[in-house]
Amino acid sequence: MALTTFAAIEIGTYEVSMKIYELSKKAGFHELNHVRYGLELGKDAYADGRLDKNHVTDLCEILGDFKNIMKEYGVADYRVCATSAFRELRRPELVLDQIYSRTGFQVEILSNAEQHFLGYKSIAAIETGFKKMIQKGTAILDVGGGSVQVSLFDKDALVTTQSLKIGSLRIREKLKSLEKETMHYDQLINEFIRNDLTAFQRLYLKDRDIKNIILMGDLLTDTIFREQIQDKIITRAEFTELTERIERLSEQELAEQMEIDPEYASLVLPTVVVCQNFLELFNAESMWVPGVTLEDGLAYDFGEKNNLIKTVHNFENDILVASRNIAKRYSSAKNHSQGTTDVALTIFDSLKKIHGMGARERLLLQIAVLLHDTGKYISMSDVAECSYRIIMATEIIGLSTEERRIIANAVRYNTIEFGEELPMDAQHLVDKNSYLLVAKLTAILRLANAMDRSHYQKVEGLKTVLKDRELQLVIDSSRDVSLELGLLKDKVKFFEDIFGVHVVLKRTRKK
């Protein structure tokens, strides 16, 4: 039985940790070792968007230790990811370069959506009942140092996922100057987070019935619920009792009782108060604490991509469902999106031998089609720019920031002039490959969108034939498609320039 040893490293808000796994097709994966070092990177990052040079040195030394441990285990592959603290940095590339030069590690900064997507993959990795559980209303709360991610599921699909900036370390840093001025620090936290919770309830929860709550977070798993983690279930009464007990203890007393560093102890009360509020918001009787971490999700993702793990849940569908919900929020035309998607994917699939794109790019195209009209919600006269800004301002679960930029630009240049060079600053694209991918997706989107310019879904069928650098588009319709055919001619030249093919338009009429 072939075994692969994999290391997952997380550079988090208040600690740096590594898990080493053994993976195989027959046995799946299991953990071999777990190493953790406390390092509060978030304190600097949240305060002024930078890391103290001593913290950078400490981080590099920790990563150096991890590298030596990886050699001992004969690690074949690894992934090093940074989360919330690094997302807050003004110039993260400077720190990344220092880490690479000192350790040889290429660190990947996960977007918030990527981080929490991997987090809930970790639940699926260990829990065979996960798929059954999310058939009913389920909320996953991922409580971190910088933020709390709330993901709502229903009927085996992701309904919405939202990030609230009420993580434990962020709360502590915001309120530390006020803590000594009050006898009721817990009430101060309640007031601080109230507006975010109220807004979430009004905009996303509404009348949704949440039957299950899954609670995630390193501090919860490794510290607060360390003793209760065996049965994995915390009832509402037990949690309320735990919260009240923690409220009565000083940070020093908490540190001694929980056998943790006082810096960690200062994060416990903000964490339990946030959880208590969500427990009451959902009116839930209990919460499940599976005890998983981001590293578990990284290992699962590695195993999935290398065919070492058989997936039990369609994660790609979650990304599409989340995108459809965004389109619905901005009143995009459902029938037009579906018709345009069918045409776009038909064209994409017909050019596989030419365009060099794969399954991931196909997914990005689908999302671009779903979101290309969202800007109409804001302005009918500036759809392209408004659509771009909506996409860039909206988290899409499972997508990196760069993938979101690619989609946003494809949508933007669907209707405005595509120059020889796209802006390459941090707000737009960052490299040549991204530019070329945007060009390809834009060319397909323009062609597909023009085929339903009237939004009447006149194209009842599309057949594509690729032969000798000639692409025949045979449109099947029983209705007058003069408008669509006329507009197609304007899109064809750009398409031909991008893919280097000659496009021939044909039409058949259904009887």
RABEL-V310134 format. One record per pair of residues at least 24 apart in sequence whose ideal C-beta (glycine too) atoms are under 7 Angstrom apart, sorted by sequence separation. I is the first residue (numbers start at 1). J is the second residue. D is the distance in Angstrom with one decimal. If there is no record, write none. Layout:
I,J,D
I,J,D
//
This chain:
14,38,6.6
15,39,6.1
145,169,3.6
146,170,5.4
387,411,4.8
388,412,4.1
405,429,6.1
418,442,6.1
1,26,5.4
37,62,4.8
80,105,4.9
82,107,5.4
87,112,6.9
131,156,6.6
143,168,7.0
145,170,6.9
341,366,5.9
344,369,5.3
387,412,6.7
413,438,6.9
459,484,7.0
14,40,4.9
80,106,6.9
116,142,5.2
246,272,5.5
458,484,6.3
481,507,6.6
80,107,4.9
81,108,5.1
82,109,4.9
83,110,5.8
166,193,4.6
385,412,6.7
13,41,6.5
14,42,6.0
80,108,6.7
341,369,4.7
384,412,4.9
402,430,6.9
406,434,5.8
410,438,5.3
414,442,6.1
13,42,3.7
79,108,7.0
81,110,5.1
243,272,4.8
340,369,5.1
367,396,6.9
409,438,4.6
413,442,4.6
454,483,5.7
166,196,5.5
242,272,6.7
243,273,6.9
384,414,6.7
453,483,5.8
471,501,4.8
473,503,6.5
477,507,6.9
35,66,6.8
120,151,6.2
384,415,4.7
406,437,5.6
410,441,4.0
414,445,5.1
453,484,5.8
469,500,6.7
470,501,6.5
475,506,7.0
478,509,6.2
83,115,5.3
164,196,4.7
337,369,6.1
383,415,6.5
384,416,4.9
402,434,6.7
406,438,5.6
410,442,4.8
414,446,5.7
469,501,5.1
470,502,4.8
471,503,5.2
472,504,4.8
473,505,5.5
474,506,4.6
475,507,4.9
476,508,5.1
477,509,6.9
478,510,4.0
116,149,4.1
243,276,5.0
337,370,5.4
451,484,5.3
469,502,6.3
473,506,6.9
477,510,6.9
35,69,6.4
450,484,6.4
453,487,5.2
470,504,6.2
472,506,6.2
474,508,6.2
476,510,6.3
112,147,6.7
116,151,6.7
223,258,5.7
410,445,5.8
414,449,6.3
63,99,6.8
67,103,6.5
164,200,6.4
239,275,7.0
240,276,6.9
371,407,6.9
223,260,5.7
239,276,6.6
450,487,4.4
451,488,6.8
51,89,6.8
162,200,6.2
450,488,5.1
49,88,5.9
50,89,6.4
56,95,6.1
60,99,6.0
64,103,5.7
364,403,6.1
368,407,4.9
372,411,4.7
33,73,6.9
45,85,4.2
49,89,5.7
50,90,6.5
59,99,6.9
63,103,4.5
239,279,6.1
333,373,6.6
367,407,5.4
371,411,6.0
32,73,6.4
49,90,4.0
223,264,6.4
332,373,4.7
447,488,6.8
450,491,5.0
42,84,6.6
46,88,5.7
56,98,5.9
60,102,4.3
63,105,5.6
162,204,6.1
332,374,5.7
364,406,6.0
368,410,4.6
372,414,5.5
16,59,6.5
42,85,4.4
45,88,4.1
60,103,5.5
236,279,5.8
327,370,4.8
364,407,5.6
368,411,5.5
41,85,4.1
45,89,5.7
51,95,5.8
160,204,5.2
224,268,6.2
319,363,6.7
323,367,4.7
327,371,5.8
330,374,4.0
447,491,5.0
116,161,6.7
223,268,6.9
326,371,6.3
446,491,4.4
16,62,5.0
320,366,6.3
324,370,6.0
331,377,5.5
224,271,6.6
316,363,6.2
323,370,4.8
327,374,6.2
330,377,4.0
11,59,6.9
18,66,4.8
219,267,5.8
224,272,6.6
236,284,6.6
239,287,6.8
323,371,6.4
446,494,6.5
447,495,5.4
236,285,5.2
150,200,6.6
235,285,6.5
236,286,6.1
460,510,6.5
112,163,5.0
168,219,6.5
220,271,6.5
235,286,4.6
443,494,5.7
152,204,7.0
219,271,5.5
234,286,6.4
443,495,4.5
20,73,5.1
233,286,5.6
234,287,5.0
20,75,6.4
233,288,5.9
234,289,6.0
443,498,4.2
152,208,6.6
232,288,5.7
443,499,6.7
9,66,6.0
232,289,5.5
232,290,6.0
440,498,5.9
232,291,6.8
439,498,5.3
84,144,5.8
215,275,6.6
229,289,6.3
330,390,6.5
84,145,6.2
85,146,6.8
186,247,5.0
84,146,3.2
229,291,5.0
7,70,5.1
84,147,6.2
225,289,5.1
5,73,5.7
7,75,4.6
221,289,6.7
326,394,5.8
5,74,5.6
6,75,6.8
9,78,6.7
213,282,6.0
220,289,6.4
5,75,4.9
6,76,6.9
11,81,7.0
13,83,6.7
221,291,4.8
5,76,5.3
6,77,5.3
7,78,4.0
8,79,5.8
9,80,4.4
10,81,5.9
11,82,4.1
12,83,5.5
13,84,5.1
137,208,6.0
139,210,5.0
213,284,4.8
4,76,5.4
6,78,6.5
9,81,7.0
11,83,6.9
13,85,5.0
137,209,4.8
138,210,6.9
141,213,6.5
210,282,4.3
215,287,4.7
221,293,6.8
4,77,6.9
10,83,6.7
137,210,4.6
138,211,6.7
143,216,6.9
144,217,6.1
215,288,6.8
323,396,6.1
368,441,5.8
372,445,6.4
137,211,5.0
138,212,4.3
139,213,5.2
140,214,4.6
141,215,5.3
142,216,4.4
143,217,3.8
210,284,6.4
213,287,4.4
214,288,5.1
215,289,4.9
322,396,5.9
11,86,6.7
136,211,4.4
141,216,6.7
142,217,6.2
213,288,6.9
218,293,6.0
322,397,4.8
136,212,6.5
138,214,6.7
140,216,6.6
212,288,6.8
214,290,6.5
216,292,6.5
361,437,6.6
365,441,5.4
369,445,6.4
418,494,6.8
143,220,6.1
319,396,6.7
364,441,6.4
368,445,5.6
372,449,6.7
319,397,6.1
133,212,5.6
318,397,6.2
319,398,4.3
365,444,6.2
369,448,6.8
197,277,5.8
201,281,6.1
318,398,6.6
319,399,6.7
189,270,5.7
193,274,6.3
84,167,6.9
186,269,6.4
190,273,6.4
315,398,6.8
357,440,6.5
185,269,6.6
189,273,4.6
193,277,6.4
197,281,6.1
355,440,5.7
186,273,5.5
190,277,6.9
123,214,6.3
172,266,5.6
172,267,6.1
11,107,6.7
348,444,5.8
119,216,5.8
347,444,5.3
169,267,6.1
172,270,5.7
168,267,4.2
171,270,4.1
46,146,6.9
344,444,5.4
347,447,6.2
344,445,6.3
347,448,6.3
168,270,4.2
42,145,4.9
168,271,4.4
42,146,6.1
344,448,3.7
343,448,4.1
166,274,5.9
340,448,4.9
343,451,5.1
340,449,5.5
340,452,5.4
339,452,4.9
350,464,3.6
351,466,6.6
336,452,5.7
343,459,6.3
346,462,5.1
350,466,5.4
347,464,6.4
339,457,4.2
346,464,5.9
336,455,4.6
343,462,5.5
339,459,6.9
350,471,6.7
333,455,5.9
335,457,5.9
46,169,6.9
46,170,5.7
47,173,6.4
148,274,6.1
42,169,4.5
46,173,5.4
143,271,5.9
43,173,6.5
13,144,6.1
14,145,5.2
143,274,6.1
13,145,2.9
143,275,6.5
12,145,6.9
13,146,5.5
141,275,6.9
141,278,5.7
139,282,6.0
355,499,6.3
354,499,5.7
354,501,6.6
351,499,6.2
14,169,5.9
13,169,5.3
157,317,6.9
158,318,4.1
157,318,6.9
161,322,6.5
127,290,6.1
158,321,5.4
126,290,6.4
157,321,4.7
158,322,5.4
160,325,5.9
126,292,5.9
159,325,6.7
123,290,5.6
123,292,5.7
122,292,4.1
126,296,6.8
122,293,6.6
125,296,5.6
122,294,6.9
125,297,7.0
122,296,3.6
119,294,5.7
122,297,3.6
125,300,3.8
118,294,5.9
121,297,4.3
119,297,5.4
122,300,6.0
115,294,6.6
118,297,3.4
121,300,5.0
118,298,6.0
121,301,5.9
131,312,5.5
131,313,5.5
118,301,6.0
130,313,6.8
124,312,6.2
124,313,5.0
121,315,6.5
15,218,6.8
12,218,6.7
81,298,6.6
79,298,5.3
38,261,5.8
40,263,6.1
79,302,6.7
77,302,6.9
38,264,6.9
163,395,6.2
161,397,4.7
158,397,6.3
14,267,6.9
29,299,5.5
29,303,5.5
19,295,4.0
17,295,6.6
21,299,4.5
23,303,5.0
29,309,6.7
117,397,5.1
28,309,5.8
117,398,4.1
113,395,4.4
25,308,5.6
112,395,5.9
113,396,5.8
10,294,4.9
24,308,6.5
113,397,5.0
114,398,6.7
10,295,5.7
23,308,4.7
113,398,6.2
113,399,5.7
114,400,5.4
8,295,3.8
111,400,5.2
8,298,3.8
111,401,4.5
8,299,5.3
6,299,5.8
6,302,5.4
4,308,6.5
//
